[in-house]
Amino acid sequence: MKRARIIAAVTIIVAIAAVFIFLKTAYVVPVLMYHSIDYNDNVSKLSVNPESFERQMKFLHDNKYNVVTLAGIAGYIRGGGKIPRKTVAVTFDDGFYNNYEYAFPVLKKYNIPATIFIITGKIGEKGFVGWKEIRQMADSGVVTIGSHTVSHKWLPSMGTRQLESELRDSRALLEEKLGIPVTELCYPLGAHDERVKREAVKTGYKCAVATNPGRFSPWNDLYAIKRVRISRTSDNLFVFWMEISGYYTWIKEHRDD
């Protein structure tokens, strides 16, 4: 009887230890990836309905999430310490005008910081923000402007000179027009390799985001920060809660395998 109790106690201790190890190793700080905030969510996986977006930001605000800038995430990674509970970052790719029209007012309303990555070659084109909107968002105190390269092309296939130009020229133009440092990069389509990462470092970026570089990519790589794509499935706030839990990336990577 005594032996059975000892075995049961040991089993419970091992199970608790396993849970703690899982919670520590599987956690990936959630960096949310948005694209369009518009009414095309019924046909595009890259669109989120404006009303859904506001509900999501309100959820973060009302439930007291620690919403930080991407620079804040990079700071946690560099520091190597424990990341505060319920930490989240918000990012947008491409620089669509609807980010300014629908997302920006919500970000200001709930005082939620976000990074918007701009394709400089598309500034002012139909459907994309112009310099007036970019400056207004950059001056707001809630939006950080980052680079999404000049042309949004596949970086790993480029020659060295073209790659240098895509990273350098986009950053230089944004800094010239806005008068502020631009130190955050988003790889087009998430595509990168070690050469691209080295060039990002050389060009002066302090961090770079990917999409989902895979289960064998460390969560704390400053130049391949993992993100969670938010789409119409996140209209359901329970799904959204799962995505911002910190464990969704682990689940998705193992599910996809």
C-alpha positions in Angstrom: 0.0 0.0 0.0 2.8 2.4 1.0 4.7 1.5 -2.2 1.6 2.3 -4.3 1.2 5.7 -2.6 4.9 6.5 -3.3 4.5 5.5 -7.0 1.3 7.6 -7.3 3.1 10.6 -5.7 6.1 10.3 -8.0 3.8 10.0 -11.0 2.0 13.2 -10.0 5.3 15.1 -9.4 6.6 13.9 -12.8 3.4 14.9 -14.5 3.4 18.4 -12.9 7.1 18.8 -13.9 6.3 17.8 -17.5 3.5 20.4 -17.6 5.8 23.1 -16.4 8.5 22.2 -18.9 5.9 22.2 -21.7 4.6 25.6 -20.7 8.1 27.0 -20.6 9.4 25.5 -23.8 6.3 25.7 -26.0 5.6 29.4 -25.3 6.2 31.8 -28.1 5.3 35.5 -27.4 2.5 36.3 -29.8 3.2 38.9 -32.5 0.0 39.3 -34.4 0.1 39.8 -38.2 -2.6 41.7 -39.9 -2.8 42.7 -43.6 -6.1 44.3 -44.7 -8.8 45.6 -42.4 -11.7 45.8 -44.8 -15.0 44.0 -45.8 -13.4 41.4 -48.1 -12.9 38.9 -45.3 -15.5 36.6 -46.9 -13.2 36.1 -49.9 -9.7 36.8 -48.6 -7.7 35.1 -45.8 -5.7 38.3 -45.5 -8.7 40.4 -44.6 -10.2 41.1 -41.2 -13.6 42.8 -40.9 -13.3 46.3 -39.2 -15.9 45.4 -36.6 -14.0 42.2 -35.8 -10.7 44.1 -35.5 -12.2 46.5 -33.0 -13.6 43.7 -30.9 -10.1 42.1 -30.9 -8.4 45.3 -29.8 -11.1 45.9 -27.2 -10.5 42.4 -25.9 -6.8 43.2 -25.5 -7.6 46.5 -23.8 -10.4 45.2 -21.5 -8.5 42.1 -20.4 -5.4 44.2 -19.7 -2.9 42.6 -22.1 0.6 43.9 -22.1 0.5 45.2 -25.6 4.0 46.4 -26.5 5.8 47.7 -29.6 7.8 45.3 -31.8 10.9 47.1 -30.3 9.6 46.0 -26.9 9.5 42.4 -28.0 13.0 42.7 -29.4 14.1 44.2 -26.1 12.7 41.2 -24.2 14.5 38.9 -26.5 17.8 40.8 -26.1 17.4 40.9 -22.3 16.8 37.1 -22.1 14.6 37.5 -19.0 11.1 36.4 -18.4 8.5 38.0 -20.6 5.6 39.5 -18.7 2.4 37.5 -18.7 -0.1 38.3 -21.5 2.4 40.2 -23.6 1.4 40.8 -27.2 2.5 42.9 -30.2 0.5 44.0 -33.2 1.8 44.4 -36.7 0.4 45.1 -40.2 2.0 44.2 -43.5 2.0 46.2 -46.8 0.7 49.6 -45.9 -2.9 49.4 -47.2 -5.0 52.5 -47.0 -7.6 50.6 -45.0 -5.1 50.3 -42.2 -5.3 54.1 -41.9 -9.0 54.2 -42.5 -10.2 51.5 -40.2 -7.4 50.2 -38.0 -5.7 53.5 -37.0 -8.7 55.1 -35.3 -9.2 51.9 -33.2 -5.5 51.8 -32.2 -5.8 55.4 -31.0 -9.1 54.7 -29.2 -7.7 51.9 -27.2 -4.1 53.3 -27.1 -2.7 50.1 -28.6 0.8 50.4 -30.2 1.3 48.8 -33.6 3.9 48.5 -36.3 2.9 49.1 -39.9 5.4 47.8 -42.5 5.4 50.0 -45.7 6.2 48.9 -49.2 7.9 52.1 -50.3 7.4 51.4 -54.0 3.7 51.4 -53.5 3.3 54.5 -51.4 0.5 56.7 -52.8 -0.7 54.0 -55.3 -4.4 53.0 -55.3 -5.3 51.1 -52.2 -2.1 52.1 -50.3 -1.3 54.9 -47.9 0.4 58.1 -49.0 2.9 60.2 -47.2 0.3 62.3 -45.5 -1.3 59.2 -43.9 2.1 57.7 -43.0 3.3 60.9 -41.3 0.0 61.3 -39.4 0.3 57.7 -38.1 4.0 58.1 -37.3 3.3 61.3 -35.3 0.5 59.7 -33.4 2.5 58.0 -30.7 0.8 54.6 -31.3 2.1 53.6 -34.7 5.7 52.7 -35.6 6.6 52.7 -39.3 8.8 49.8 -40.5 10.2 48.7 -43.9 8.6 46.1 -46.1 11.2 46.7 -48.8 10.9 48.7 -52.0 9.1 46.2 -54.3 7.8 43.3 -52.0 9.7 40.7 -54.0 11.2 37.4 -53.0 14.5 38.3 -51.2 16.4 35.0 -51.1 16.5 34.8 -54.9 18.0 38.3 -55.4 21.6 39.0 -56.2 23.6 40.9 -53.6 23.2 44.3 -55.1 19.5 44.1 -55.6 19.0 42.7 -52.1 21.1 45.5 -50.6 19.0 48.1 -52.6 15.7 46.6 -51.4 16.7 46.8 -47.8 18.7 50.0 -47.8 16.6 52.2 -50.1 13.3 51.5 -48.5 14.7 52.3 -45.1 16.5 55.4 -46.3 13.4 56.8 -48.0 11.2 56.4 -44.9 13.8 58.0 -42.7 14.3 60.9 -45.1 10.6 61.6 -45.4 9.7 61.0 -41.8 12.8 62.3 -40.0 12.8 59.3 -37.6 14.9 56.1 -37.4 13.4 53.1 -39.1 14.9 50.0 -37.6 12.3 47.3 -38.1 12.0 45.1 -41.2 9.3 42.7 -42.5 10.4 40.1 -45.1 8.0 40.0 -48.1 6.0 36.8 -47.9 8.1 35.9 -44.8 10.9 34.8 -47.2 14.4 34.9 -45.8 17.6 32.9 -45.4 20.9 33.4 -43.5 22.2 35.7 -46.3 19.1 37.9 -46.1 19.4 38.0 -42.3 23.0 39.0 -42.5 22.2 41.8 -45.0 19.4 43.0 -42.6 21.9 43.3 -39.8 24.4 45.0 -42.1 21.8 47.5 -43.3 21.1 48.6 -39.7 17.8 46.9 -38.9 17.5 46.0 -35.2 15.0 43.2 -35.8 13.0 41.6 -38.5 9.8 39.6 -38.6 8.9 36.6 -40.7 5.6 34.8 -40.9 6.1 31.3 -39.5 9.7 30.1 -40.1 9.0 26.6 -38.8 9.2 24.6 -35.6 13.0 24.3 -35.7 13.5 28.0 -35.9 14.1 29.5 -32.4 11.4 31.8 -31.1 14.0 34.3 -29.9 15.8 34.9 -33.3 15.8 38.7 -33.6 15.9 38.5 -37.4 13.2 35.9 -37.8 10.6 36.8 -35.2 7.6 34.4 -35.5 4.1 35.8 -36.0 0.5 34.7 -35.8 -1.6 35.5 -38.8 -5.0 36.9 -37.9 -7.8 36.1 -40.3 -11.6 35.7 -40.4 -11.4 32.6 -38.2 -10.4 35.0 -35.4 -13.8 36.7 -35.6 -14.6 34.2 -32.9 -13.0 35.7 -29.7 -12.3 32.2 -28.3 -10.2 31.5 -31.3 -8.5 34.9 -30.9 -7.9 34.2 -27.3 -6.2 30.9 -28.3 -4.0 32.7 -30.8 -2.8 35.2 -28.3 -2.2 32.6 -25.6 1.5 32.1 -26.5 0.9 28.4 -27.4 -0.8 28.7 -30.7 2.4 28.8 -32.6 3.6 25.5 -31.1 0.2 23.9 -31.8 0.2 25.1 -35.4 3.7 24.0 -36.1 3.1 20.5 -34.8 -0.3 20.3 -36.4 1.1 21.3 -39.8 3.8 18.6 -39.5 
